[in-house]
Amino acid sequence: MEPVKPSYVPSLLTALLFLFAATGCAEEQWFPEGCRPSKCGHIVLKYPFRLTTDPYDCGHSSYTLSCDGQNRALMDFHSGKYSVTAIDYEEATVQVVDVGLQSTNCSLPSRSLPPASIGTHEFYSLVSRNWVGFVNCSEKVEFKKYRLLPCPSQGRAFVYAVPAYTAADLAPSCSEISITPTSRDVSSEPDLIQALQQGFVLSFSPHRLRPSTVLDHCFDLAQQKTDDSIGKNIFSWIGRLFKFENRLRTCYGRYTDLGSDYKRKLVFAIFVVIVVEVAQALIIIEVVRKVVFVPLFLWPLLVYKSRRKKKSGEDEEKPTQMQLNDSSERRSPV
């Protein structure tokens, strides 16, 4: 019979260790055991960043980058592809460029990033608040803000870049192509395309993550290797459980420099999980008690009763046989 796969439960000890963990992120917390910085081109990736080729428990899954054939570190942001050109770990910022803006003098962003869309992102926030709009016009526009781009191959009559773009800047003969943020105001830049190819800057912090995201990440991280090494012996599960607890605690330790409100939410979420999992464990224990331990103790009792009954039957049979022998002797002639 296949044993029931154990549910790895964060114990009360884990929650307490999390509550009383130090608020600073030590060096070993930023470099878990077996994890060292990765490199793609000139970009060095440290926690929370990771490459797709890195071990699963290195870095945070929400900050996964890929390294393409040109040795560019690429990140997915709002369903678009962006090349990472610099990471400042002290300031917690990353400079990115839309891959569509890096090829020719008439390159355009691969997708639009209006101000409202970036404000909803969980893992990154925009550092600067400068925007450039790209518009397609059916006739030439003489507005001061409009910068004509040399785009004969685009099949559009006139393509303009509009620094500090807002919806009010759209001319009647034009339609919006896309909007992209920039790291600085490029209104006075002589080479606008080169300025746009510098990209824009995002701030990152895994500590801004929602408690539910941290819980999912840490549970997946802790269970990843533990599941691969589960044995069928119930005693081996105990060792696996301790390993799971240790990985879970280490993961939570990376999120201890949070605000008090965040900590409260995260600890409450852990407490709820503990209550649910403990209830499941109690149900399993009760089932095991009835299926395994009750028969184990009842079996000797049943054997004992069966033997007593058999012995009692033999004792009753002996007097009866003696009575029959006596009566047969009385009837026999002298």
BALOBA-1460 file (C-alpha; in Angstrom, 3 decimals):
// residues 334
<rec num="1" residu="m" x="0.000" y="0.000" z="0.000"/>
<rec num="2" residu="e" x="1.417" y="3.407" z="-1.065"/>
<rec num="3" residu="p" x="1.968" y="5.680" z="1.923"/>
<rec num="4" residu="v" x="0.148" y="8.967" z="2.045"/>
<rec num="5" residu="k" x="2.350" y="11.827" z="0.839"/>
<rec num="6" residu="p" x="3.022" y="14.056" z="3.830"/>
<rec num="7" residu="s" x="1.933" y="17.666" z="3.905"/>
<rec num="8" residu="y" x="4.852" y="19.883" z="4.858"/>
<rec num="9" residu="v" x="3.586" y="22.122" z="7.599"/>
<rec num="10" residu="p" x="5.320" y="25.271" z="8.818"/>
<rec num="11" residu="s" x="5.427" y="24.590" z="12.521"/>
<rec num="12" residu="l" x="4.909" y="27.052" z="15.341"/>
<rec num="13" residu="l" x="8.679" y="27.055" z="15.748"/>
<rec num="14" residu="t" x="9.059" y="28.416" z="12.207"/>
<rec num="15" residu="a" x="6.612" y="31.236" z="12.904"/>
<rec num="16" residu="l" x="8.398" y="32.146" z="16.148"/>
<rec num="17" residu="l" x="11.791" y="32.111" z="14.478"/>
<rec num="18" residu="f" x="10.406" y="34.395" z="11.810"/>
<rec num="19" residu="l" x="8.974" y="36.793" z="14.388"/>
<rec num="20" residu="f" x="12.225" y="37.105" z="16.324"/>
<rec num="21" residu="a" x="14.589" y="37.091" z="13.329"/>
<rec num="22" residu="a" x="17.020" y="39.967" z="13.005"/>
<rec num="23" residu="t" x="15.769" y="42.856" z="10.916"/>
<rec num="24" residu="g" x="18.936" y="43.174" z="8.851"/>
<rec num="25" residu="c" x="19.718" y="41.055" z="5.799"/>
<rec num="26" residu="a" x="23.059" y="39.385" z="6.458"/>
<rec num="27" residu="e" x="25.413" y="38.515" z="3.637"/>
<rec num="28" residu="e" x="24.622" y="34.797" z="3.880"/>
<rec num="29" residu="q" x="20.920" y="35.581" z="3.524"/>
<rec num="30" residu="w" x="21.591" y="37.367" z="0.251"/>
<rec num="31" residu="f" x="23.778" y="34.480" z="-0.906"/>
<rec num="32" residu="p" x="22.084" y="31.229" z="0.135"/>
<rec num="33" residu="e" x="24.216" y="28.115" z="0.396"/>
<rec num="34" residu="g" x="25.300" y="26.975" z="-3.059"/>
<rec num="35" residu="c" x="24.293" y="30.287" z="-4.690"/>
<rec num="36" residu="r" x="26.799" y="32.698" z="-6.130"/>
<rec num="37" residu="p" x="26.343" y="35.731" z="-8.406"/>
<rec num="38" residu="s" x="25.576" y="34.916" z="-12.040"/>
<rec num="39" residu="k" x="26.806" y="36.886" z="-15.030"/>
<rec num="40" residu="c" x="25.309" y="37.735" z="-18.419"/>
<rec num="41" residu="g" x="27.582" y="39.944" z="-20.504"/>
<rec num="42" residu="h" x="28.697" y="42.768" z="-18.193"/>
<rec num="43" residu="i" x="25.657" y="42.397" z="-15.914"/>
<rec num="44" residu="v" x="26.304" y="40.685" z="-12.562"/>
<rec num="45" residu="l" x="23.155" y="39.154" z="-11.086"/>
<rec num="46" residu="k" x="22.805" y="38.835" z="-7.318"/>
<rec num="47" residu="y" x="19.802" y="38.327" z="-5.047"/>
<rec num="48" residu="p" x="16.959" y="38.937" z="-5.730"/>
<rec num="49" residu="f" x="17.845" y="38.515" z="-9.422"/>
<rec num="50" residu="r" x="18.509" y="35.152" z="-11.005"/>
<rec num="51" residu="l" x="19.000" y="33.654" z="-14.457"/>
<rec num="52" residu="t" x="16.707" y="31.010" z="-15.909"/>
<rec num="53" residu="t" x="19.691" y="28.623" z="-15.770"/>
<rec num="54" residu="d" x="20.327" y="29.193" z="-12.040"/>
<rec num="55" residu="p" x="19.194" y="26.685" z="-9.380"/>
<rec num="56" residu="y" x="15.581" y="27.133" z="-8.372"/>
<rec num="57" residu="d" x="16.427" y="28.245" z="-4.830"/>
<rec num="58" residu="c" x="18.827" y="30.982" z="-5.974"/>
<rec num="59" residu="g" x="17.264" y="34.416" z="-6.242"/>
<rec num="60" residu="h" x="13.569" y="35.242" z="-6.302"/>
<rec num="61" residu="s" x="11.420" y="33.697" z="-9.020"/>
<rec num="62" residu="s" x="9.734" y="37.053" z="-9.692"/>
<rec num="63" residu="y" x="13.114" y="38.555" z="-10.632"/>
<rec num="64" residu="t" x="14.150" y="35.938" z="-13.187"/>
<rec num="65" residu="l" x="16.118" y="37.169" z="-16.216"/>
<rec num="66" residu="s" x="17.205" y="35.359" z="-19.361"/>
<rec num="67" residu="c" x="20.520" y="35.644" z="-21.184"/>
<rec num="68" residu="d" x="20.174" y="35.698" z="-24.984"/>
<rec num="69" residu="g" x="22.691" y="34.823" z="-27.701"/>
<rec num="70" residu="q" x="24.009" y="38.387" z="-27.722"/>
<rec num="71" residu="n" x="24.842" y="38.175" z="-23.995"/>
<rec num="72" residu="r" x="22.030" y="40.564" z="-23.112"/>
<rec num="73" residu="a" x="20.226" y="40.138" z="-19.800"/>
<rec num="74" residu="l" x="16.539" y="40.305" z="-20.715"/>
<rec num="75" residu="m" x="13.598" y="40.854" z="-18.404"/>
<rec num="76" residu="d" x="9.861" y="40.577" z="-19.022"/>
<rec num="77" residu="f" x="8.032" y="43.711" z="-17.949"/>
<rec num="78" residu="h" x="4.336" y="44.322" z="-18.663"/>
<rec num="79" residu="s" x="4.405" y="41.634" z="-21.390"/>
<rec num="80" residu="g" x="7.304" y="43.385" z="-23.127"/>
<rec num="81" residu="k" x="10.972" y="42.465" z="-23.504"/>
<rec num="82" residu="y" x="13.584" y="44.792" z="-22.000"/>
<rec num="83" residu="s" x="17.370" y="44.640" z="-21.970"/>
<rec num="84" residu="v" x="18.999" y="45.261" z="-18.589"/>
<rec num="85" residu="t" x="21.932" y="47.654" z="-19.047"/>
<rec num="86" residu="a" x="22.829" y="48.302" z="-15.387"/>
<rec num="87" residu="i" x="21.904" y="47.183" z="-11.861"/>
<rec num="88" residu="d" x="22.717" y="49.237" z="-8.771"/>
<rec num="89" residu="y" x="22.304" y="46.976" z="-5.733"/>
<rec num="90" residu="e" x="23.016" y="49.719" z="-3.196"/>
<rec num="91" residu="e" x="20.308" y="51.990" z="-4.601"/>
<rec num="92" residu="a" x="18.120" y="48.996" z="-5.572"/>
<rec num="93" residu="t" x="17.618" y="50.258" z="-9.128"/>
<rec num="94" residu="v" x="17.803" y="48.619" z="-12.539"/>
<rec num="95" residu="q" x="18.211" y="50.432" z="-15.863"/>
<rec num="96" residu="v" x="16.343" y="48.863" z="-18.778"/>
<rec num="97" residu="v" x="15.866" y="49.590" z="-22.478"/>
<rec num="98" residu="d" x="13.050" y="48.433" z="-24.713"/>
<rec num="99" residu="v" x="14.617" y="45.944" z="-27.156"/>
<rec num="100" residu="g" x="12.826" y="47.759" z="-29.991"/>
<rec num="101" residu="l" x="14.812" y="50.930" z="-29.283"/>
<rec num="102" residu="q" x="18.288" y="49.507" z="-29.725"/>
<rec num="103" residu="s" x="18.687" y="48.733" z="-33.402"/>
<rec num="104" residu="t" x="18.329" y="51.656" z="-35.841"/>
<rec num="105" residu="n" x="17.774" y="55.414" z="-35.821"/>
<rec num="106" residu="c" x="14.115" y="54.775" z="-36.544"/>
<rec num="107" residu="s" x="13.539" y="52.176" z="-33.863"/>
<rec num="108" residu="l" x="10.298" y="52.342" z="-31.908"/>
<rec num="109" residu="p" x="9.275" y="50.761" z="-28.588"/>
<rec num="110" residu="s" x="7.943" y="47.229" z="-28.910"/>
<rec num="111" residu="r" x="5.025" y="48.091" z="-26.643"/>
<rec num="112" residu="s" x="3.387" y="51.060" z="-24.983"/>
<rec num="113" residu="l" x="3.984" y="51.776" z="-21.300"/>
<rec num="114" residu="p" x="1.596" y="54.538" z="-20.213"/>
<rec num="115" residu="p" x="2.015" y="55.986" z="-16.690"/>
<rec num="116" residu="a" x="-1.028" y="54.185" z="-15.281"/>
<rec num="117" residu="s" x="0.282" y="50.729" z="-16.251"/>
<rec num="118" residu="i" x="3.617" y="50.948" z="-14.401"/>
<rec num="119" residu="g" x="1.976" y="52.087" z="-11.174"/>
<rec num="120" residu="t" x="0.174" y="48.724" z="-10.907"/>
<rec num="121" residu="h" x="3.333" y="46.571" z="-11.045"/>
<rec num="122" residu="e" x="4.136" y="44.638" z="-7.878"/>
<rec num="123" residu="f" x="7.870" y="44.051" z="-8.283"/>
<rec num="124" residu="y" x="9.122" y="47.299" z="-9.819"/>
<rec num="125" residu="s" x="8.335" y="51.004" z="-9.611"/>
<rec num="126" residu="l" x="9.399" y="53.817" z="-11.919"/>
<rec num="127" residu="v" x="12.098" y="56.144" z="-10.565"/>
<rec num="128" residu="s" x="11.693" y="59.075" z="-12.982"/>
<rec num="129" residu="r" x="8.441" y="60.504" z="-14.330"/>
<rec num="130" residu="n" x="9.422" y="61.526" z="-17.854"/>
<rec num="131" residu="w" x="7.590" y="60.202" z="-20.888"/>
<rec num="132" residu="v" x="7.977" y="60.260" z="-24.649"/>
<rec num="133" residu="g" x="5.081" y="59.585" z="-26.985"/>
<rec num="134" residu="f" x="5.361" y="58.282" z="-30.539"/>
<rec num="135" residu="v" x="2.660" y="59.391" z="-32.966"/>
<rec num="136" residu="n" x="1.826" y="58.702" z="-36.592"/>
<rec num="137" residu="c" x="0.537" y="61.709" z="-38.535"/>
<rec num="138" residu="s" x="-1.061" y="61.808" z="-41.969"/>
<rec num="139" residu="e" x="0.358" y="65.279" z="-42.595"/>
<rec num="140" residu="k" x="3.305" y="67.300" z="-41.385"/>
<rec num="141" residu="v" x="2.890" y="68.889" z="-37.940"/>
<rec num="142" residu="e" x="4.623" y="72.130" z="-36.952"/>
<rec num="143" residu="f" x="4.170" y="71.802" z="-33.180"/>
<rec num="144" residu="k" x="7.253" y="72.808" z="-31.180"/>
<rec num="145" residu="k" x="7.279" y="69.607" z="-29.102"/>
<rec num="146" residu="y" x="7.082" y="67.327" z="-32.142"/>
<rec num="147" residu="r" x="10.433" y="65.822" z="-33.222"/>
<rec num="148" residu="l" x="10.325" y="64.223" z="-36.670"/>
<rec num="149" residu="l" x="11.910" y="60.777" z="-36.925"/>
<rec num="150" residu="p" x="13.527" y="59.463" z="-40.150"/>
<rec num="151" residu="c" x="11.281" y="56.438" z="-40.634"/>
<rec num="152" residu="p" x="10.736" y="55.893" z="-44.387"/>
<rec num="153" residu="s" x="10.655" y="52.108" z="-43.941"/>
<rec num="154" residu="q" x="7.793" y="52.190" z="-41.445"/>
<rec num="155" residu="g" x="5.108" y="52.826" z="-44.064"/>
<rec num="156" residu="r" x="3.798" y="55.834" z="-42.157"/>
<rec num="157" residu="a" x="3.533" y="59.366" z="-43.563"/>
<rec num="158" residu="f" x="5.201" y="61.138" z="-40.637"/>
<rec num="159" residu="v" x="6.407" y="59.636" z="-37.360"/>
<rec num="160" residu="y" x="7.110" y="62.003" z="-34.476"/>
<rec num="161" residu="a" x="8.560" y="61.633" z="-31.005"/>
<rec num="162" residu="v" x="6.900" y="63.938" z="-28.474"/>
<rec num="163" residu="p" x="8.845" y="64.514" z="-25.206"/>
<rec num="164" residu="a" x="6.782" y="65.130" z="-22.049"/>
<rec num="165" residu="y" x="3.841" y="63.682" z="-23.944"/>
<rec num="166" residu="t" x="0.262" y="63.920" z="-22.666"/>
<rec num="167" residu="a" x="-3.046" y="63.151" z="-24.359"/>
<rec num="168" residu="a" x="-3.557" y="66.891" z="-24.916"/>
<rec num="169" residu="d" x="-0.480" y="66.958" z="-27.193"/>
<rec num="170" residu="l" x="-2.078" y="64.709" z="-29.833"/>
<rec num="171" residu="a" x="-2.651" y="66.672" z="-33.047"/>
<rec num="172" residu="p" x="-5.925" y="66.149" z="-34.985"/>
<rec num="173" residu="s" x="-4.151" y="64.477" z="-37.913"/>
<rec num="174" residu="c" x="-2.167" y="62.100" z="-35.694"/>
<rec num="175" residu="s" x="-2.738" y="58.803" z="-33.910"/>
<rec num="176" residu="e" x="-0.813" y="57.468" z="-30.963"/>
<rec num="177" residu="i" x="1.635" y="54.617" z="-31.598"/>
<rec num="178" residu="s" x="3.142" y="54.100" z="-28.152"/>
<rec num="179" residu="i" x="4.358" y="55.783" z="-24.971"/>
<rec num="180" residu="t" x="7.589" y="54.977" z="-23.159"/>
<rec num="181" residu="p" x="9.211" y="56.337" z="-19.985"/>
<rec num="182" residu="t" x="12.682" y="57.890" z="-20.028"/>
<rec num="183" residu="s" x="15.244" y="58.295" z="-17.260"/>
<rec num="184" residu="r" x="15.389" y="62.079" z="-17.772"/>
<rec num="185" residu="d" x="13.727" y="64.925" z="-19.643"/>
<rec num="186" residu="v" x="14.827" y="64.586" z="-23.283"/>
<rec num="187" residu="s" x="13.083" y="67.705" z="-24.619"/>
<rec num="188" residu="s" x="16.373" y="69.503" z="-25.255"/>
<rec num="189" residu="e" x="18.430" y="66.478" z="-26.318"/>
<rec num="190" residu="p" x="20.062" y="67.038" z="-29.754"/>
<rec num="191" residu="d" x="20.082" y="63.293" z="-30.497"/>
<rec num="192" residu="l" x="16.698" y="62.126" z="-29.286"/>
<rec num="193" residu="i" x="17.052" y="58.507" z="-30.441"/>
<rec num="194" residu="q" x="20.370" y="58.102" z="-28.634"/>
<rec num="195" residu="a" x="18.813" y="59.566" z="-25.498"/>
<rec num="196" residu="l" x="15.879" y="57.157" z="-25.754"/>
<rec num="197" residu="q" x="18.286" y="54.247" z="-26.145"/>
<rec num="198" residu="q" x="19.523" y="54.975" z="-22.609"/>
<rec num="199" residu="g" x="16.207" y="53.538" z="-21.426"/>
<rec num="200" residu="f" x="14.664" y="54.235" z="-18.042"/>
<rec num="201" residu="v" x="15.273" y="53.325" z="-14.408"/>
<rec num="202" residu="l" x="13.137" y="51.106" z="-12.187"/>
<rec num="203" residu="s" x="13.475" y="50.520" z="-8.471"/>
<rec num="204" residu="f" x="13.158" y="46.966" z="-7.220"/>
<rec num="205" residu="s" x="12.559" y="45.448" z="-3.823"/>
<rec num="206" residu="p" x="11.370" y="41.927" z="-3.035"/>
<rec num="207" residu="h" x="10.212" y="43.332" z="0.310"/>
<rec num="208" residu="r" x="7.354" y="45.138" z="-1.416"/>
<rec num="209" residu="l" x="5.826" y="41.809" z="-2.366"/>
<rec num="210" residu="r" x="2.402" y="40.886" z="-1.052"/>
<rec num="211" residu="p" x="2.471" y="38.385" z="1.851"/>
<rec num="212" residu="s" x="0.618" y="35.847" z="-0.298"/>
<rec num="213" residu="t" x="3.349" y="36.102" z="-2.956"/>
<rec num="214" residu="v" x="6.096" y="35.583" z="-0.368"/>
<rec num="215" residu="l" x="4.250" y="32.603" z="1.115"/>
<rec num="216" residu="d" x="3.771" y="30.978" z="-2.301"/>
<rec num="217" residu="h" x="7.387" y="31.611" z="-3.240"/>
<rec num="218" residu="c" x="8.841" y="30.287" z="0.030"/>
<rec num="219" residu="f" x="6.581" y="27.216" z="0.103"/>
<rec num="220" residu="d" x="7.475" y="26.349" z="-3.508"/>
<rec num="221" residu="l" x="11.144" y="26.957" z="-2.796"/>
<rec num="222" residu="a" x="11.188" y="24.814" z="0.351"/>
<rec num="223" residu="q" x="9.196" y="21.992" z="-1.201"/>
<rec num="224" residu="q" x="11.084" y="21.887" z="-4.508"/>
<rec num="225" residu="k" x="14.005" y="19.758" z="-3.304"/>
<rec num="226" residu="t" x="12.179" y="18.116" z="-0.418"/>
<rec num="227" residu="d" x="9.620" y="16.456" z="-2.697"/>
<rec num="228" residu="d" x="12.376" y="14.977" z="-4.864"/>
<rec num="229" residu="s" x="13.888" y="13.113" z="-1.912"/>
<rec num="230" residu="i" x="10.794" y="11.775" z="-0.151"/>
<rec num="231" residu="g" x="11.159" y="8.178" z="0.973"/>
<rec num="232" residu="k" x="8.398" y="5.655" z="1.507"/>
<rec num="233" residu="n" x="9.435" y="5.064" z="5.092"/>
<rec num="234" residu="i" x="7.406" y="7.129" z="7.545"/>
<rec num="235" residu="f" x="10.553" y="7.750" z="9.622"/>
<rec num="236" residu="s" x="12.298" y="9.367" z="6.647"/>
<rec num="237" residu="w" x="9.501" y="11.934" z="6.486"/>
<rec num="238" residu="i" x="10.631" y="13.375" z="9.816"/>
<rec num="239" residu="g" x="14.049" y="14.262" z="8.408"/>
<rec num="240" residu="r" x="12.453" y="15.709" z="5.282"/>
<rec num="241" residu="l" x="10.145" y="17.797" z="7.440"/>
<rec num="242" residu="f" x="13.069" y="19.317" z="9.347"/>
<rec num="243" residu="k" x="14.809" y="20.145" z="6.062"/>
<rec num="244" residu="f" x="11.617" y="21.732" z="4.784"/>
<rec num="245" residu="e" x="11.320" y="23.804" z="7.966"/>
<rec num="246" residu="n" x="14.903" y="25.015" z="7.631"/>
<rec num="247" residu="r" x="14.468" y="26.056" z="3.986"/>
<rec num="248" residu="l" x="11.201" y="27.784" z="4.800"/>
<rec num="249" residu="r" x="12.742" y="29.705" z="7.706"/>
<rec num="250" residu="t" x="15.754" y="30.737" z="5.579"/>
<rec num="251" residu="c" x="13.464" y="32.021" z="2.847"/>
<rec num="252" residu="y" x="11.317" y="33.998" z="5.285"/>
<rec num="253" residu="g" x="14.501" y="35.417" z="6.812"/>
<rec num="254" residu="r" x="15.143" y="37.342" z="3.600"/>
<rec num="255" residu="y" x="11.965" y="39.321" z="4.141"/>
<rec num="256" residu="t" x="12.491" y="40.425" z="7.739"/>
<rec num="257" residu="d" x="13.400" y="44.054" z="6.972"/>
<rec num="258" residu="l" x="9.775" y="44.918" z="6.267"/>
<rec num="259" residu="g" x="7.344" y="47.396" z="7.705"/>
<rec num="260" residu="s" x="5.376" y="46.407" z="10.791"/>
<rec num="261" residu="d" x="2.106" y="46.283" z="8.848"/>
<rec num="262" residu="y" x="3.639" y="43.947" z="6.275"/>
<rec num="263" residu="k" x="5.041" y="41.719" z="9.010"/>
<rec num="264" residu="r" x="1.650" y="41.510" z="10.694"/>
<rec num="265" residu="k" x="-0.026" y="40.408" z="7.482"/>
<rec num="266" residu="l" x="2.671" y="37.864" z="6.708"/>
<rec num="267" residu="v" x="2.686" y="36.398" z="10.224"/>
<rec num="268" residu="f" x="-1.120" y="36.230" z="10.199"/>
<rec num="269" residu="a" x="-0.993" y="34.367" z="6.887"/>
<rec num="270" residu="i" x="1.552" y="31.940" z="8.352"/>
<rec num="271" residu="f" x="-0.655" y="31.439" z="11.415"/>
<rec num="272" residu="v" x="-3.684" y="30.628" z="9.241"/>
<rec num="273" residu="v" x="-1.646" y="28.102" z="7.256"/>
<rec num="274" residu="i" x="-0.407" y="26.523" z="10.490"/>
<rec num="275" residu="v" x="-3.955" y="26.159" z="11.851"/>
<rec num="276" residu="v" x="-5.215" y="24.579" z="8.625"/>
<rec num="277" residu="e" x="-2.260" y="22.221" z="8.291"/>
<rec num="278" residu="v" x="-2.356" y="21.210" z="11.967"/>
<rec num="279" residu="a" x="-6.049" y="20.373" z="11.557"/>
<rec num="280" residu="q" x="-5.151" y="18.211" z="8.551"/>
<rec num="281" residu="a" x="-2.368" y="16.554" z="10.539"/>
<rec num="282" residu="l" x="-4.762" y="15.761" z="13.413"/>
<rec num="283" residu="i" x="-7.188" y="14.156" z="10.973"/>
<rec num="284" residu="i" x="-4.369" y="12.042" z="9.517"/>
<rec num="285" residu="i" x="-3.226" y="11.034" z="13.018"/>
<rec num="286" residu="e" x="-6.772" y="10.005" z="13.933"/>
<rec num="287" residu="v" x="-7.091" y="7.929" z="10.760"/>
<rec num="288" residu="v" x="-3.721" y="6.266" z="11.403"/>
<rec num="289" residu="r" x="-4.741" y="5.583" z="15.016"/>
<rec num="290" residu="k" x="-7.923" y="3.813" z="13.953"/>
<rec num="291" residu="v" x="-6.448" y="1.980" z="10.980"/>
<rec num="292" residu="v" x="-3.071" y="0.987" z="12.466"/>
<rec num="293" residu="f" x="-2.840" y="1.316" z="16.235"/>
<rec num="294" residu="v" x="-6.344" y="0.166" z="17.207"/>
<rec num="295" residu="p" x="-6.024" y="-3.148" z="15.295"/>
<rec num="296" residu="l" x="-2.486" y="-3.486" z="16.642"/>
<rec num="297" residu="f" x="-3.723" y="-3.421" z="20.239"/>
<rec num="298" residu="l" x="-6.958" y="-5.310" z="19.555"/>
<rec num="299" residu="w" x="-5.257" y="-8.240" z="17.857"/>
<rec num="300" residu="p" x="-3.480" y="-9.588" z="20.991"/>
<rec num="301" residu="l" x="-6.711" y="-9.123" z="22.956"/>
<rec num="302" residu="l" x="-8.714" y="-11.090" z="20.390"/>
<rec num="303" residu="v" x="-6.080" y="-13.843" z="20.337"/>
<rec num="304" residu="y" x="-6.130" y="-13.976" z="24.142"/>
<rec num="305" residu="k" x="-9.947" y="-14.196" z="24.244"/>
<rec num="306" residu="s" x="-9.970" y="-16.842" z="21.541"/>
<rec num="307" residu="r" x="-7.515" y="-18.996" z="23.458"/>
<rec num="308" residu="r" x="-9.459" y="-18.565" z="26.708"/>
<rec num="309" residu="k" x="-12.650" y="-19.561" z="24.966"/>
<rec num="310" residu="k" x="-10.988" y="-22.599" z="23.472"/>
<rec num="311" residu="k" x="-9.531" y="-23.601" z="26.826"/>
<rec num="312" residu="s" x="-12.890" y="-23.064" z="28.527"/>
<rec num="313" residu="g" x="-14.537" y="-25.327" z="25.954"/>
<rec num="314" residu="e" x="-11.978" y="-28.038" z="26.582"/>
<rec num="315" residu="d" x="-12.526" y="-27.770" z="30.370"/>
<rec num="316" residu="e" x="-16.287" y="-28.133" z="29.930"/>
<rec num="317" residu="e" x="-15.822" y="-31.123" z="27.659"/>
<rec num="318" residu="k" x="-13.759" y="-33.066" z="30.214"/>
<rec num="319" residu="p" x="-16.489" y="-33.288" z="32.945"/>
<rec num="320" residu="t" x="-19.047" y="-34.302" z="30.358"/>
<rec num="321" residu="q" x="-16.835" y="-37.138" z="29.173"/>
<rec num="322" residu="m" x="-16.283" y="-38.287" z="32.748"/>
<rec num="323" residu="q" x="-20.028" y="-38.313" z="33.387"/>
<rec num="324" residu="l" x="-20.578" y="-40.479" z="30.318"/>
<rec num="325" residu="n" x="-17.919" y="-42.918" z="31.491"/>
<rec num="326" residu="d" x="-19.532" y="-43.167" z="34.957"/>
<rec num="327" residu="s" x="-22.997" y="-43.846" z="33.585"/>
<rec num="328" residu="s" x="-21.668" y="-46.533" z="31.244"/>
<rec num="329" residu="e" x="-19.940" y="-48.262" z="34.157"/>
<rec num="330" residu="r" x="-23.196" y="-48.321" z="36.155"/>
<rec num="331" residu="r" x="-25.074" y="-50.013" z="33.316"/>
<rec num="332" residu="s" x="-22.451" y="-52.704" z="32.798"/>
<rec num="333" residu="p" x="-23.400" y="-56.206" z="34.332"/>
<rec num="334" residu="v" x="-21.281" y="-57.458" z="37.170"/>
